[in-house]
């Protein structure tokens, strides 16, 4: 009888020990998950801060032509839309027309239609190669800047899961071409965001 009580005591003690160990393990796992999530959140915050720093010099600023060229070189190879309107482009293609470099914007945000190739022979030729243009408007679907809104709304054109791009910037340095950006010229710069608020590009409009 004494032996049975002793065995029961041992079994009870073993169960309590196992339960205590499980509780410790579960607590450690919960702490590890919390630490991991905190680390991921901190990493995301840091990534967002770096992205914000990249775009800060172009967020509703006045910049030089040299800074426009720097932006094009900085974001070369990235899915970032750079839209530039020189005075010559405005005269040649119209007051709402911009040349779209880098990540290409959908011609219509609602339909997601294909980017528009520029066909004006003054802008594109065998020397500078092809170019794409985007129209800024106020009608439904156009890339636009809502009244009082300090950024443009746009949509990157995605095909088969990949953002379409055009990194041809030969026209920027081609003397006499409407695309030419002179280092000393002045531009206003405004960010482009998608409907979720993510920054997807920059608009440069020549002011002098």
C-alpha contacts under 8 A as a table, 3 or more apart, distances in Angstrom:
res1	aa1	res2	aa2	distance
1	X	4	X	5.11
1	X	5	X	6.37
2	X	5	X	5.18
2	X	6	X	6.17
3	X	6	X	4.99
3	X	7	X	6.17
4	X	7	X	5.10
4	X	8	X	6.16
5	X	8	X	5.05
5	X	9	X	6.08
6	X	9	X	5.03
6	X	10	X	6.21
7	X	10	X	5.04
7	X	11	X	6.09
8	X	11	X	5.01
8	X	12	X	6.05
9	X	12	X	5.11
9	X	13	X	6.08
10	X	13	X	5.04
10	X	14	X	6.05
11	X	14	X	5.03
11	X	15	X	6.20
12	X	15	X	5.13
12	X	16	X	6.21
13	X	16	X	5.11
13	X	17	X	6.09
14	X	17	X	5.03
14	X	18	X	6.13
15	X	18	X	5.13
15	X	19	X	6.09
16	X	19	X	5.04
16	X	20	X	6.08
17	X	20	X	5.06
17	X	21	X	6.17
18	X	21	X	5.07
18	X	22	X	6.14
19	X	22	X	5.08
19	X	23	X	6.17
20	X	23	X	5.09
20	X	24	X	6.26
21	X	24	X	5.07
21	X	25	X	6.17
22	X	25	X	5.03
22	X	26	X	6.06
23	X	26	X	5.13
23	X	27	X	6.13
24	X	27	X	5.11
24	X	28	X	6.19
25	X	28	X	5.08
25	X	29	X	6.17
26	X	29	X	5.05
26	X	30	X	6.14
27	X	30	X	5.08
27	X	31	X	6.15
28	X	31	X	5.10
28	X	32	X	6.07
29	X	32	X	5.01
29	X	33	X	6.15
30	X	33	X	5.16
30	X	34	X	6.21
31	X	34	X	5.07
31	X	35	X	6.13
32	X	35	X	5.10
32	X	36	X	6.04
33	X	36	X	5.03
33	X	37	X	6.09
34	X	37	X	5.18
34	X	38	X	6.12
35	X	38	X	5.06
35	X	39	X	6.12
36	X	39	X	5.05
36	X	40	X	6.19
37	X	40	X	5.04
37	X	41	X	6.10
38	X	41	X	5.12
38	X	42	X	6.08
39	X	42	X	5.05
39	X	43	X	6.07
40	X	43	X	5.00
40	X	44	X	6.13
41	X	44	X	5.09
41	X	45	X	6.08
42	X	45	X	5.03
42	X	46	X	6.06
43	X	46	X	5.02
43	X	47	X	6.13
44	X	47	X	4.99
44	X	48	X	6.11
45	X	48	X	5.11
45	X	49	X	6.10
46	X	49	X	5.03
46	X	50	X	6.23
47	X	50	X	5.15
47	X	51	X	6.25
48	X	51	X	5.06
48	X	52	X	6.08
49	X	52	X	5.01
49	X	53	X	6.14
50	X	53	X	5.04
50	X	54	X	6.33
51	X	54	X	5.12
51	X	55	X	6.63
52	X	55	X	5.34
52	X	56	X	5.94
53	X	56	X	5.07
53	X	57	X	7.77
54	X	57	X	7.26
55	X	58	X	5.54
55	X	59	X	6.41
55	X	191	X	7.79
56	X	59	X	5.27
57	X	61	X	6.82
58	X	61	X	5.47
58	X	62	X	7.89
58	X	63	X	7.65
58	X	189	X	5.30
58	X	190	X	6.21
58	X	191	X	6.83
58	X	202	X	7.18
59	X	189	X	6.42
59	X	190	X	5.36
59	X	191	X	5.71
60	X	150	X	7.11
60	X	151	X	7.93
60	X	188	X	6.92
60	X	189	X	5.36
60	X	190	X	4.78
60	X	191	X	7.23
61	X	188	X	5.83
61	X	189	X	5.32
61	X	190	X	7.11
62	X	186	X	7.00
62	X	187	X	5.70
62	X	188	X	4.56
62	X	189	X	6.19
63	X	67	X	6.11
63	X	68	X	7.32
63	X	186	X	5.85
63	X	187	X	5.25
63	X	188	X	6.16
63	X	189	X	6.88
64	X	67	X	5.24
64	X	68	X	6.62
64	X	183	X	6.41
64	X	184	X	5.92
64	X	185	X	5.58
64	X	186	X	4.58
64	X	187	X	5.94
65	X	68	X	4.96
65	X	69	X	6.39
65	X	181	X	5.84
65	X	182	X	5.49
65	X	183	X	4.28
65	X	184	X	5.67
65	X	185	X	4.97
65	X	186	X	5.87
65	X	187	X	6.74
66	X	69	X	5.20
66	X	70	X	6.19
66	X	181	X	7.96
66	X	182	X	7.12
66	X	183	X	4.18
66	X	184	X	6.74
66	X	185	X	7.95
67	X	70	X	4.77
67	X	71	X	6.07
67	X	183	X	7.76
68	X	71	X	5.14
68	X	72	X	6.37
68	X	181	X	7.90
68	X	204	X	7.27
69	X	72	X	5.10
69	X	73	X	6.28
69	X	172	X	7.99
69	X	181	X	7.53
69	X	183	X	7.93
70	X	73	X	5.12
70	X	74	X	5.91
71	X	74	X	4.93
71	X	75	X	6.09
72	X	75	X	5.52
72	X	76	X	5.90
72	X	82	X	6.89
72	X	101	X	7.81
72	X	102	X	7.74
73	X	76	X	5.05
75	X	78	X	5.39
75	X	79	X	7.87
75	X	80	X	6.45
75	X	102	X	7.57
76	X	102	X	6.55
76	X	167	X	6.68
77	X	102	X	7.27
77	X	167	X	7.33
78	X	102	X	7.05
78	X	103	X	7.19
79	X	102	X	6.47
79	X	103	X	4.61
79	X	163	X	6.53
79	X	165	X	7.12
79	X	200	X	7.50
80	X	102	X	5.75
80	X	103	X	4.73
80	X	200	X	5.37
80	X	201	X	4.89
80	X	202	X	7.86
81	X	100	X	6.61
81	X	101	X	6.06
81	X	102	X	5.13
81	X	103	X	4.26
81	X	104	X	5.88
81	X	105	X	6.82
81	X	156	X	7.60
81	X	200	X	6.20
81	X	201	X	4.24
81	X	202	X	6.33
82	X	100	X	5.78
82	X	101	X	5.07
82	X	102	X	6.01
82	X	103	X	7.26
82	X	201	X	5.57
82	X	202	X	5.07
82	X	203	X	6.08
82	X	204	X	7.63
83	X	98	X	5.67
83	X	99	X	5.42
83	X	100	X	4.48
83	X	101	X	6.17
83	X	134	X	7.75
83	X	201	X	7.78
83	X	202	X	6.27
83	X	203	X	4.74
83	X	204	X	6.03
84	X	98	X	5.28
84	X	99	X	5.29
84	X	100	X	6.67
84	X	101	X	7.97
84	X	203	X	6.08
84	X	204	X	4.75
84	X	205	X	6.07
84	X	206	X	7.97
85	X	88	X	7.90
85	X	89	X	5.74
85	X	90	X	6.32
85	X	97	X	6.88
85	X	98	X	4.73
85	X	99	X	6.42
85	X	179	X	7.86
85	X	204	X	6.22
85	X	205	X	4.91
85	X	206	X	6.07
86	X	89	X	5.09
86	X	90	X	6.29
86	X	178	X	6.98
86	X	179	X	6.56
86	X	180	X	7.56
86	X	181	X	7.04
86	X	205	X	6.46
86	X	206	X	5.07
87	X	90	X	5.09
87	X	91	X	6.32
87	X	178	X	7.83
87	X	206	X	6.00
87	X	207	X	7.73
87	X	208	X	7.94
88	X	91	X	5.09
88	X	92	X	6.00
88	X	178	X	4.71
88	X	179	X	7.26
89	X	92	X	4.99
89	X	93	X	5.61
89	X	94	X	7.18
89	X	97	X	7.20
89	X	98	X	7.13
89	X	99	X	7.96
89	X	178	X	5.18
89	X	179	X	6.45
90	X	93	X	5.60
90	X	94	X	4.84
90	X	95	X	4.80
90	X	96	X	7.18
90	X	97	X	6.41
90	X	98	X	7.73
91	X	94	X	5.72
91	X	95	X	7.01
92	X	122	X	7.98
92	X	178	X	7.45
93	X	97	X	5.87
93	X	120	X	7.87
94	X	97	X	5.49
96	X	135	X	5.37
96	X	136	X	5.12
96	X	137	X	6.79
97	X	133	X	6.60
97	X	134	X	5.88
97	X	135	X	4.68
97	X	136	X	6.50
98	X	133	X	5.45
98	X	134	X	5.34
98	X	135	X	6.30
98	X	136	X	7.68
99	X	131	X	6.90
99	X	132	X	5.74
99	X	133	X	4.37
99	X	134	X	6.32
99	X	179	X	7.67
100	X	103	X	7.75
100	X	104	X	6.33
100	X	105	X	7.48
100	X	131	X	7.32
100	X	132	X	5.33
100	X	133	X	5.25
100	X	134	X	6.23
101	X	104	X	6.74
101	X	131	X	7.71
101	X	132	X	7.22
101	X	165	X	7.43
101	X	166	X	5.68
101	X	167	X	5.93
101	X	168	X	7.13
101	X	169	X	7.21
102	X	165	X	5.17
102	X	166	X	5.03
102	X	167	X	4.98
103	X	156	X	6.65
103	X	157	X	7.85
103	X	163	X	6.55
103	X	164	X	6.06
103	X	165	X	4.43
103	X	166	X	6.61
103	X	201	X	7.95
104	X	115	X	6.42
104	X	132	X	7.81
104	X	156	X	5.85
104	X	157	X	5.90
104	X	163	X	7.30
104	X	164	X	5.59
104	X	165	X	5.19
104	X	166	X	6.82
105	X	115	X	6.00
105	X	134	X	7.29
105	X	154	X	6.79
105	X	155	X	5.52
105	X	156	X	4.34
105	X	157	X	5.15
106	X	109	X	6.00
106	X	112	X	5.27
106	X	113	X	5.38
106	X	114	X	5.44
106	X	115	X	5.03
106	X	154	X	7.67
106	X	155	X	5.67
106	X	156	X	5.67
106	X	157	X	4.58
107	X	112	X	6.83
107	X	113	X	5.31
107	X	114	X	5.75
107	X	115	X	4.93
107	X	116	X	6.35
107	X	134	X	6.60
107	X	135	X	7.78
107	X	142	X	7.02
107	X	143	X	7.92
108	X	111	X	5.59
108	X	112	X	5.40
108	X	113	X	5.44
108	X	114	X	7.93
108	X	141	X	4.65
108	X	142	X	5.33
108	X	143	X	7.26
108	X	155	X	7.92
109	X	112	X	5.16
109	X	113	X	7.47
109	X	141	X	4.56
109	X	142	X	6.21
109	X	143	X	6.91
109	X	154	X	6.32
109	X	155	X	5.45
110	X	140	X	7.65
110	X	141	X	5.01
111	X	141	X	7.36
112	X	155	X	7.43
112	X	157	X	6.55
113	X	157	X	7.57
114	X	157	X	6.74
115	X	132	X	6.93
115	X	133	X	7.54
115	X	134	X	7.45
115	X	157	X	7.07
116	X	132	X	5.62
116	X	133	X	5.73
116	X	134	X	6.73
117	X	130	X	7.44
117	X	131	X	6.04
117	X	132	X	4.32
117	X	133	X	6.09
118	X	123	X	7.58
118	X	124	X	7.04
118	X	130	X	7.28
118	X	131	X	5.56
118	X	132	X	5.08
118	X	133	X	5.60
119	X	123	X	7.76
119	X	124	X	6.76
120	X	123	X	5.50
120	X	124	X	6.19
121	X	124	X	5.14
121	X	125	X	5.98
122	X	125	X	7.31
122	X	177	X	6.93
122	X	178	X	7.28
123	X	131	X	7.93
123	X	171	X	7.85
123	X	177	X	6.13
123	X	178	X	5.89
123	X	179	X	6.74
124	X	127	X	7.94
124	X	128	X	6.24
124	X	129	X	5.89
124	X	130	X	5.67
124	X	131	X	6.47
125	X	128	X	5.75
125	X	129	X	5.55
125	X	130	X	7.14
126	X	129	X	5.28
128	X	169	X	7.93
128	X	170	X	5.17
128	X	171	X	5.23
128	X	174	X	7.28
129	X	168	X	7.41
129	X	170	X	7.47
129	X	171	X	7.92
130	X	168	X	7.44
131	X	166	X	7.62
131	X	168	X	7.33
132	X	166	X	7.84
134	X	143	X	7.87
135	X	142	X	7.03
135	X	143	X	6.88
136	X	142	X	6.21
136	X	143	X	5.12
136	X	144	X	5.45
137	X	142	X	5.37
137	X	143	X	6.16
137	X	144	X	5.32
138	X	142	X	6.48
138	X	143	X	7.77
138	X	144	X	5.72
138	X	145	X	7.55
138	X	146	X	7.79
139	X	142	X	5.86
142	X	154	X	7.68
143	X	152	X	6.72
143	X	153	X	5.55
143	X	154	X	4.86
143	X	155	X	7.71
144	X	152	X	5.32
144	X	153	X	5.45
144	X	154	X	7.10
145	X	149	X	6.23
145	X	150	X	7.44
145	X	151	X	6.05
145	X	152	X	4.38
145	X	153	X	6.21
146	X	149	X	5.19
146	X	152	X	7.39
149	X	152	X	7.63
150	X	190	X	7.31
150	X	191	X	7.97
151	X	190	X	5.77
151	X	191	X	5.19
151	X	192	X	5.71
151	X	193	X	6.86
152	X	190	X	7.14
152	X	191	X	6.27
152	X	192	X	4.59
152	X	193	X	6.17
152	X	203	X	7.97
153	X	192	X	5.63
153	X	193	X	5.14
153	X	194	X	5.57
153	X	195	X	6.82
154	X	192	X	6.23
154	X	193	X	6.06
154	X	194	X	5.28
154	X	195	X	7.58
154	X	200	X	7.90
155	X	193	X	7.91
155	X	194	X	5.65
155	X	195	X	7.92
155	X	200	X	7.97
156	X	163	X	6.59
156	X	164	X	7.80
156	X	200	X	7.39
157	X	163	X	5.75
157	X	164	X	5.94
158	X	161	X	5.82
158	X	162	X	5.23
158	X	163	X	4.33
158	X	164	X	5.97
159	X	162	X	5.31
159	X	163	X	6.33
159	X	164	X	6.73
168	X	171	X	7.87
169	X	172	X	5.64
169	X	173	X	7.87
170	X	173	X	5.99
170	X	174	X	6.50
171	X	174	X	4.96
171	X	177	X	6.38
171	X	178	X	7.82
171	X	179	X	5.20
171	X	180	X	5.79
172	X	177	X	7.82
172	X	179	X	5.19
172	X	180	X	4.04
172	X	181	X	5.24
173	X	179	X	7.89
173	X	180	X	5.28
173	X	181	X	6.65
173	X	182	X	7.99
174	X	177	X	5.56
174	X	179	X	7.60
174	X	180	X	5.77
175	X	180	X	6.44
176	X	180	X	6.96
177	X	180	X	5.48
181	X	185	X	7.38
182	X	185	X	5.50
185	X	206	X	7.37
185	X	208	X	5.96
186	X	206	X	5.80
186	X	207	X	5.66
186	X	208	X	5.14
187	X	204	X	5.92
187	X	205	X	5.16
187	X	206	X	4.15
187	X	207	X	5.21
187	X	208	X	7.06
188	X	204	X	5.70
188	X	205	X	5.28
188	X	206	X	6.43
188	X	207	X	6.66
189	X	202	X	6.71
189	X	203	X	5.55
189	X	204	X	4.63
189	X	205	X	6.57
190	X	202	X	5.67
190	X	203	X	5.12
190	X	204	X	6.69
191	X	199	X	6.84
191	X	200	X	7.77
191	X	201	X	5.87
191	X	202	X	4.39
191	X	203	X	6.09
192	X	199	X	5.81
192	X	200	X	5.61
192	X	201	X	4.75
192	X	202	X	5.34
192	X	203	X	6.81
193	X	196	X	7.61
193	X	197	X	5.36
193	X	198	X	5.25
193	X	199	X	4.36
193	X	200	X	5.35
193	X	201	X	6.93
194	X	197	X	5.41
194	X	198	X	5.60
194	X	199	X	6.68
194	X	200	X	6.61
195	X	198	X	7.53
